[in-house]
Amino acid sequence: MKDLAPRFAAAAPRTMCTDCGLSRTKDAGKCGVACQFIKPDYPSFEAQVHGRAAKGAEETYFGVTLAMHKAALKNPKDGAQWTGLTTELAARLLETGAVDAVLTMVPDDGDKWAPSPALITKAEDMVKARGMRMGYAPLLALLRPAAEAGHKRLAVIGIPCQIYALRAMEKELGFDRLYVIGTPCSDNTTTENFYHFLDQLTDAPEKVTYLEFRADYHVELRFEDGTQRLIPFLKLPLSDLPKDFFPLTCKTCVDYTNRLSDITVGYMAGEGDQWIIVRNERGAEMLAGLGDDVRLAPVGTRGKRAGSVKGFIENTKLAAGGLPLRRMPDFMRGIMGWLMPKVGPRGLEFAKARLEMKAAETVLHLEREAPAKRKNMIPDHVWNLVAPYGLNRPTDESATKSK
């Protein structure tokens, strides 16, 4: 199935790196201009990819948007994380000959949860890419080998830090056609840390086949015997995880919605379905390729996010300062776990809450742990999201400019 199996060097040492794979190649010297964690320039790349930069209040949150939908395949795919939209978009591109190959992640041969990059050339093999992987994934280590293998029309499925570097390399690699299917960031960690997290959630971690953070404020676990368990967010043992469980890179993400993809497929505003952001004509082409097999609906919104975001910011200030987090009494966790799905923000309001939380987390953790990076690393759209909460760009730091 792996038409081009992983064959690449070890990752080059970097102070802030999610191992997108570029440093493992002969293009390692390009990390300085291709890395999201150095000096990102979203307006320039948005203009390159979408024909214009993001504009207006809504696109400050979500990036350039042609259309937005709740979505689900009418016949969900077996083994898919949701209904299988992401992999089905890529499979249709292969079926129609729109692309020669799809660069994506599949399970490592020795670990079902660990990601391994693969170049897939047959639509029926996209089944292997279904489901969630957790861990750093050097996807772009196979980017130049794909070009050198003669694949001139390529689709790539990736997370934001991978896609930013991909866009930086796109022109140089000279693909005739490039389709980019993005998924939102998911607060990544190492596969080893993920196993530690599973151990905290269940007495039978080895039997877990599925884990998902849902928009109804629950984590869903599925097991080999077909049983399911829902755990309210407020009952997750997040305060018990080691301080370095999430790396500084993932605590300072500046692009949670994959702004440089052609189409983003996530969950945050889906209210139980998936959430699609079509960003340009290539994205619209991919969605149209699903035809009547996909069910689309308008994205809704309800609830108020301000209180949740303010509470998150206060706790993040404590965490960033090394102080112990305030714990909710156990009896209140059950009450709030029942209440939040009923009165908390939902749909677009939930998505905006998460984006404001991530933006605040970026500002506060960089301020504490890497203040010298703050000036160049935090783009304008992040500062705009946190300004209503009193987190403002220092007056001695000028606004980011396009190249």
Phi and psi in degrees as a GROMACS rama.xvg file:
@    title "Ramachandran Plot"
@    xaxis  label "Phi"
@    yaxis  label "Psi"
@TYPE xy
-78.5785  94.3822  LYS-2
-62.2362  -30.2387  ASP-3
-131.35  97.926  LEU-4
-71.4354  154.05  ALA-5
-60.204  118.557  PRO-6
-140.43  96.6122  ARG-7
-156.252  168.838  PHE-8
-79.6026  173.065  ALA-9
-68.7474  157.443  ALA-10
-66.135  138.239  ALA-11
-71.5554  147.288  ALA-12
-67.0066  129.287  PRO-13
-139.195  146.606  ARG-14
-71.8686  -38.957  THR-15
-130.64  113.295  MET-16
-157.554  136.042  CYS-17
-106.444  15.5939  THR-18
54.53  61.1927  ASP-19
-66.8007  -17.6741  CYS-20
112.181  -17.0963  GLY-21
-62.8677  -38.0791  LEU-22
-70.1185  -11.6104  SER-23
-87.8747  0.233391  ARG-24
-115.422  178.65  THR-25
-71.0541  -5.29107  LYS-26
-93.638  15.508  ASP-27
-55.8393  -30.1396  ALA-28
-67.1327  -14.4466  GLY-29
-82.5383  -5.31378  LYS-30
-56.2859  -33.8014  CYS-31
-61.6613  -29.0596  GLY-32
-107.035  -14.4803  VAL-33
-101.363  -8.59552  ALA-34
-87.8142  132.808  CYS-35
-65.0647  -22.6297  GLN-36
-96.8083  16.1842  PHE-37
-114.8  -69.327  ILE-38
-148.92  73.8015  LYS-39
-66.9507  144.115  PRO-40
-128.904  81.9238  ASP-41
-68.562  -41.1088  TYR-42
-56.4415  -41.7562  PRO-43
-68.1284  -44.7224  SER-44
-69.8429  -35.5405  PHE-45
-61.7302  -41.5738  GLU-46
-64.2557  -38.8975  ALA-47
-65.3188  -41.9384  GLN-48
-88.154  -44.0715  VAL-49
-106.73  -8.49305  HIS-50
92.0941  -7.23388  GLY-51
-164.778  161.998  ARG-52
-84.5742  162.676  ALA-53
-61.6938  146.376  ALA-54
-146.897  150.676  LYS-55
84.2411  167.555  GLY-56
-64.0056  -45.282  ALA-57
-66.1411  -40.0179  GLU-58
-74.3689  -17.165  GLU-59
-59.5976  -39.0357  THR-60
-75.0673  -52.3563  TYR-61
-107.035  -9.28102  PHE-62
86.6211  179.091  GLY-63
-55.4439  129.421  VAL-64
-135.9  120.88  THR-65
-88.9827  -39.5482  LEU-66
-156.022  155.449  ALA-67
-140.183  137.149  MET-68
-143.434  153.885  HIS-69
-83.3282  142.186  LYS-70
-151.551  154.18  ALA-71
-161.509  143.499  ALA-72
-68.4926  136.924  LEU-73
-64.804  -30.1888  LYS-74
-120.348  92.9916  ASN-75
-55.9965  145.411  PRO-76
-84.9479  137.023  LYS-77
-61.6837  133.885  ASP-78
82.5795  -0.18288  GLY-79
-77.8379  155.367  ALA-80
-68.8551  -41.6287  GLN-81
-117.678  -103.194  TRP-82
-107.11  -7.08705  THR-83
101.363  18.7225  GLY-84
-59.328  -46.1369  LEU-85
-60.3276  -51.9272  THR-86
-71.2382  -29.1536  THR-87
-70.1263  -35.745  GLU-88
-56.6861  -44.6449  LEU-89
-70.3975  -39.897  ALA-90
-60.613  -39.7013  ALA-91
-65.6005  -36.0506  ARG-92
-62.2932  -39.0499  LEU-93
-70.1267  -41.643  LEU-94
-60.8935  -39.3226  GLU-95
-87.3454  -6.07702  THR-96
78.784  11.4566  GLY-97
-64.5794  -29.641  ALA-98
-131.844  157.503  VAL-99
-87.895  -28.073  ASP-100
-158.236  159.625  ALA-101
-123.658  124.659  VAL-102
-94.5417  119.255  LEU-103
-155.619  -170.766  THR-104
-111.891  141.79  MET-105
-129.929  167.566  VAL-106
-65.5463  143.492  PRO-107
-61.903  146.384  ASP-108
-57.2828  -29.5931  ASP-109
-106.671  2.24339  GLY-110
-155.506  113.609  ASP-111
-64.5346  -22.8878  LYS-112
-92.2973  -18.5492  TRP-113
-84.5984  135.774  ALA-114
-84.2561  147.157  PRO-115
-139.254  131.085  SER-116
-71.8882  146.493  PRO-117
-149.961  151.075  ALA-118
-109.432  115.435  LEU-119
-107.562  131.227  ILE-120
-116.719  -2.90343  THR-121
-121.58  132.147  LYS-122
-57.9816  -39.0161  ALA-123
-66.8387  -18.1166  GLU-124
-83.5439  -7.96632  ASP-125
-64.501  -16.9666  MET-126
-57.7377  -30.3113  VAL-127
-70.5607  -17.8485  LYS-128
-92.9726  -0.155495  ALA-129
-70.7368  152.872  ARG-130
93.5104  172.344  GLY-131
-92.3733  140.421  MET-132
-116.174  151.272  ARG-133
-132.113  119.681  MET-134
143.039  168.596  GLY-135
-71.6416  139.687  TYR-136
-135.397  106.518  ALA-137
-76.3997  61.2175  PRO-138
-53.8352  -46.8962  LEU-139
-76.3054  -2.40758  LEU-140
-62.7866  -22.5875  ALA-141
-100.241  6.97746  LEU-142
-69.2061  -55.063  LEU-143
-67.456  -40.8433  ARG-144
-56.2488  -34.0195  PRO-145
-63.5925  -44.4979  ALA-146
-64.5468  -42.0485  ALA-147
-69.6815  -22.7354  GLU-148
-79.2347  -2.15992  ALA-149
96.5048  8.28447  GLY-150
-81.5913  104.963  HIS-151
-93.9326  -17.9561  LYS-152
-120.932  111.8  ARG-153
-127.82  143.153  LEU-154
-112.734  143.641  ALA-155
-129.473  132.385  VAL-156
-110.591  121.781  ILE-157
-158.461  171.786  GLY-158
-94.7119  168.5  ILE-159
-55.7714  -44.9692  PRO-160
-67.9676  -27.6625  CYS-161
-71.9366  -41.9686  GLN-162
-71.4743  -33.2369  ILE-163
-60.2641  -47.4315  TYR-164
-65.8112  -36.3831  ALA-165
-59.0038  -45.3485  LEU-166
-63.9482  -33.039  ARG-167
-67.8684  -26.5344  ALA-168
-99.3728  -8.98957  MET-169
-55.934  -52.0291  GLU-170
-64.1174  -39.6889  LYS-171
-64.5058  -33.7351  GLU-172
-81.1495  -19.7307  LEU-173
69.1258  38.5457  GLY-174
-68.2221  142.974  PHE-175
-71.1062  -33.5654  ASP-176
-150.37  133.382  ARG-177
-132.439  122.415  LEU-178
-110.357  130.263  TYR-179
-120.918  115.861  VAL-180
-103.407  114.183  ILE-181
-104.862  146.526  GLY-182
-115.159  147.243  THR-183
-62.5447  158.813  PRO-184
-62.4357  156.338  CYS-185
-134.011  31.7007  SER-186
50.6009  67.9905  ASP-187
-70.7603  161.929  ASN-188
-152.204  -176.983  THR-189
-75.8121  158.521  THR-190
-61.9367  -36.5722  THR-191
-62.6403  -42.8925  GLU-192
-65.1057  -35.3447  ASN-193
-61.6549  -40.6303  PHE-194
-63.0575  -36.9987  TYR-195
-62.7425  -39.9793  HIS-196
-63.9696  -44.8899  PHE-197
-58.1035  -39.4037  LEU-198
-60.0207  -29.6409  ASP-199
-78.969  -19.0351  GLN-200
-94.8301  -26.614  LEU-201
-153.139  153.985  THR-202
-81.4025  -6.90629  ASP-203
-128.94  60.2806  ALA-204
-61.7098  -29.207  PRO-205
-69.2352  -13.921  GLU-206
-100.572  0.887589  LYS-207
-75.2719  129.789  VAL-208
-111.553  -10.1436  THR-209
-157.779  136.636  TYR-210
-141.663  132.502  LEU-211
-147.67  134.269  GLU-212
-83.9411  118.843  PHE-213
-103.864  160.054  ARG-214
-75.7781  -3.44658  ALA-215
-97.6909  22.2599  ASP-216
69.4662  30.4989  TYR-217
-131.724  151.165  HIS-218
-98.4733  131.127  VAL-219
-102.765  128.488  GLU-220
-113.534  138.205  LEU-221
-122.122  149.429  ARG-222
-121.999  165.266  PHE-223
-57.2577  -30.9526  GLU-224
-84.8356  6.1393  ASP-225
91.2545  -4.099  GLY-226
-77.3  162.038  THR-227
-133.178  147.591  GLN-228
-136.996  133.458  ARG-229
-110.162  129.819  LEU-230
-119.788  118.853  ILE-231
-58.7296  142.561  PRO-232
-50.2466  -41.7211  PHE-233
-67.9814  -13.5622  LEU-234
-101.364  4.72605  LYS-235
-72.0401  144.166  LEU-236
-83.2201  45.4256  PRO-237
-63.9875  -34.2562  LEU-238
-70.3054  -16.1708  SER-239
-92.2062  -5.51193  ASP-240
-76.4905  150.85  LEU-241
-62.493  153.944  PRO-242
-58.6944  -32.9712  LYS-243
-94.6989  16.4471  ASP-244
-56.4117  -47.5508  PHE-245
-99.4737  127.489  PHE-246
-69.5902  164.475  PRO-247
-59.565  -34.7692  LEU-248
-57.7033  -45.9021  THR-249
-77.5048  -18.2697  CYS-250
-86.6784  -3.7687  LYS-251
-131.185  37.4063  THR-252
-70.6074  134.198  CYS-253
-108.061  4.99958  VAL-254
-146.736  85.3044  ASP-255
-81.3471  -21.0728  TYR-256
-107.768  10.5373  THR-257
59.6875  62.4616  ASN-258
-65.2765  -19.6685  ARG-259
-101.959  7.50474  LEU-260
-78.7605  162.509  SER-261
-79.0865  -32.7981  ASP-262
-146.746  134.089  ILE-263
-107.709  132.016  THR-264
-121.144  112.632  VAL-265
-138.232  -151.687  GLY-266
-136.25  -19.5702  TYR-267
-56.1996  -41.9702  MET-268
-100.425  13.77  ALA-269
-82.9522  -16.6884  GLY-270
49.7698  46.1017  GLU-271
104.603  -23.4438  GLY-272
-99.8268  -177.574  ASP-273
-84.059  167.871  GLN-274
-127.313  122.463  TRP-275
-115.228  133.367  ILE-276
-116.546  113.329  ILE-277
-88.6528  124.514  VAL-278
-107.463  -24.2466  ARG-279
-158.115  -174.31  ASN-280
-64.0224  -35.52  GLU-281
-64.8669  -39.007  ARG-282
-64.3588  -42.2217  GLY-283
-63.9451  -38.3748  ALA-284
-61.7125  -43.4172  GLU-285
-64.7963  -43.7539  MET-286
-65.2163  -40.7192  LEU-287
-62.4607  -28.6193  ALA-288
-65.0553  -17.1284  GLY-289
-80.5828  -15.9478  LEU-290
55.3449  -136.157  GLY-291
-80.7618  2.54676  ASP-292
-79.8749  -8.55839  ASP-293
-114.853  141.246  VAL-294
-102.988  123.464  ARG-295
-113.461  146.689  LEU-296
-148.315  156.529  ALA-297
-64.1403  149.716  PRO-298
-82.2431  130.938  VAL-299
-98.3303  178.106  GLY-300
-157.564  140.812  THR-301
-163.31  164.157  ARG-302
85.6684  177.883  GLY-303
-126.519  132.572  LYS-304
-97.0972  -19.2176  ARG-305
-56.7435  -44.8601  ALA-306
-63.6565  -42.0184  GLY-307
-64.2384  -41.7469  SER-308
-67.4288  -42.0658  VAL-309
-62.3505  -41.5712  LYS-310
-63.1351  -40.9687  GLY-311
-62.2099  -43.1368  PHE-312
-62.3239  -42.0213  ILE-313
-63.5547  -43.0108  GLU-314
-66.2591  -36.3374  ASN-315
-67.5617  -36.7849  THR-316
-59.8233  -40.9872  LYS-317
-65.6289  -45.9351  LEU-318
-64.5883  -42.2121  ALA-319
-66.7556  -27.1645  ALA-320
-90.2374  2.69909  GLY-321
80.8464  9.68912  GLY-322
-89.7524  154.588  LEU-323
-67.2627  139.496  PRO-324
-71.7757  145.441  LEU-325
-74.3915  128.243  ARG-326
-97.954  139.18  ARG-327
-76.6176  135.741  MET-328
-55.3517  144.249  PRO-329
-56.1971  -38.9791  ASP-330
-67.2316  -27.4905  PHE-331
-77.2985  -27.3507  MET-332
-60.6971  -42.9629  ARG-333
-64.2297  -42.05  GLY-334
-64.5025  -47.3479  ILE-335
-69.9944  -33.6131  MET-336
-62.7385  -33.2095  GLY-337
-77.3427  -35.6424  TRP-338
-78.743  -40.289  LEU-339
-58.4989  -43.0383  MET-340
-62.1564  -20.5823  PRO-341
-92.0054  -32.6363  LYS-342
-121.007  -11.2036  VAL-343
-74.0433  168.677  GLY-344
-62.174  141.278  PRO-345
-133.826  162.384  ARG-346
61.1137  -134.574  GLY-347
-61.6128  -31.1092  LEU-348
-66.386  -36.5149  GLU-349
-67.0021  -44.2075  PHE-350
-61.7394  -42.7275  ALA-351
-64.6843  -37.3684  LYS-352
-60.3332  -46.9744  ALA-353
-63.5572  -39.3633  ARG-354
-68.072  -39.7132  LEU-355
-66.8313  -37.9067  GLU-356
-62.758  -45.4941  MET-357
-64.8292  -38.9702  LYS-358
-63.6549  -43.4872  ALA-359
-63.8659  -41.3011  ALA-360
-60.2309  -41.7986  GLU-361
-59.1485  -50.9935  THR-362
-61.6788  -46.2756  VAL-363
-71.0353  -41.2986  LEU-364
-73.2418  -36.7223  HIS-365
-66.7554  -39.5296  LEU-366
-57.8748  -37.1551  GLU-367
-82.7816  -45.1338  ARG-368
-105.84  -24.0338  GLU-369
-149.742  62.2618  ALA-370
-60.3805  -27.9841  PRO-371
-66.9239  -23.2331  ALA-372
-82.7616  -16.7397  LYS-373
-60.7583  -40.6566  ARG-374
-60.439  -44.7079  LYS-375
-94.0504  -23.9644  ASN-376
-88.5895  -26.6991  MET-377
-93.378  111.542  ILE-378
-76.5833  168.605  PRO-379
-58.9019  -38.9741  ASP-380
-64.4467  -28.9776  HIS-381
-71.0825  -45.1366  VAL-382
-60.5073  -37.6999  TRP-383
-65.1413  -32.5473  ASN-384
-71.7414  -31.5767  LEU-385
-95.9767  -11.5084  VAL-386
-55.916  -39.8036  ALA-387
-63.19  -14.8562  PRO-388
-104.593  16.5787  TYR-389
80.4232  12.1388  GLY-390
-102.126  105.162  LEU-391
-120.2  151.881  ASN-392
-60.9097  129.139  ARG-393
-56.1115  145.356  PRO-394
-63.9335  -21.4723  THR-395
-88.557  3.33564  ASP-396
-112.118  110.16  GLU-397
-70.4576  155.966  SER-398
-64.7365  150.276  ALA-399
-66.337  145.236  THR-400
-119.35  151.364  LYS-401
-70.1641  153.187  SER-402
